[in-house]
Amino acid sequence: MIAALMMIGALALTTGVAACAPEAGEAEGTSAEVALTQDPSAEQGATELGIEDPTADDAAADQEEPQEQEAPPVRQPRRDVQATIDAYLEADPGLSKFFDNAAGYVVFPGIGKAGLGIGGAHGNGELIAKGKGAIGKASMTQVTVGIQIGGQEYSEIIFLAEPVDLERFTSGGLELAAQVSAVAITAGAADGADYKDGDVVSTRTKSGMMAEASVGGQDFKYEAY
């Protein structure tokens, strides 16, 4: 009887131990998860197994995002150029429509002109482009033949209507035809002025007088800053 009871107790103990032991598959899965978390090289293995890194897309997006380029600073006109612009607007506020809408304009603060049968004029100025400020320096030379006696100094502004007209000036393709005349700036003079062949020429006498005031035949040179 005692031997039978001891045998029954041993069987019960063996059954309880077997019930508490984890299954082989469960133990292997738990060990694999721990290894993947603790081992730095497991990330590469995870990639090879097709397990995606949730942060990978964000990192790639940050690298592909284009960097914004800063716009180049707007260069302000020379002092004498700005003073000439202010003087023209003071003399005829109507010129603001040209300053506001033109693709660009060339300002010559001072042009010296003299003549006795054969005349000549020369001046240096600056090219202003809409939205870009002063972009280069310009020079003007003119030779005229005809009835002309005297000398004068004047300023001149040439308004360029469209970007193609601005490009024509910067490429050296602008030369005023012989018959071109300028709009003499006085109050209200801009009201009747309009573009012809893409430009409007306006002048303002600073000193002296000449019998001939045509701007035809002016030749220009341009040099970018």
C-alpha positions, 0 to 999 in steps of 0.5 A: 500500500505504501509503495503504491502511494509513493508511486502516485505522488511521483507521477503527480510531481512529474506532471506539474513540472511539465505543465510549468515548463515553456514550450520550445517555440515560445522560448525561442521567439522570446530569445530572438526578440531580446537579441533583436532589441539589444544587438546593434547588428540586428537592425541590418538583419531586420532589414534583410528580413523585410522589417522596415525602420519607421524612421527611415522615410522621415530621414529620407524626406529631410535629405531630399527637401530642397534648400531655399536660396536667398535672393541676392540683395537689391543694390541701391542706385548711386547718390547722383542717380537717385537725386536725378530720379527724385528731381524728375519726379518732383518736376513731373509726378506723372513720370511715376507711371514709367518708373513703376511699370518699366522693365528698367530705366537708364539714368544719366545724371549729367551729360555734357554737350557742345557743338559748332557745326559738328557736335558731341555729347558724352555721359555716364550713368546707371541701369536700374532693373525692376525688382533688382535695383542697380545692375550695371553702369552705362555710358553714352556717346553722341556725334551730331552734324548740323546747325548747332551752336552753343553748349549745355549740360543736361540729365537724361533717363531712358525708360525700357518698356519690356524685358526684351527691351531691357535685354536689348540695352544690356546686349548693346543693341540699343542705338537711338535713331537719328529722328528720335527726340526726347520729352523735355521734363516739365509739369504734365509733360509725361501725360502725352508721352508714350513708348516708341520702339520700346523706349521713352527718352526724357531730358532735363536741362541743368545749364546752358542752351543749344539750338539743337536738342535732339538725342538721335544717334546716341550710342550706348555701352553697358557693363554689369556690376 
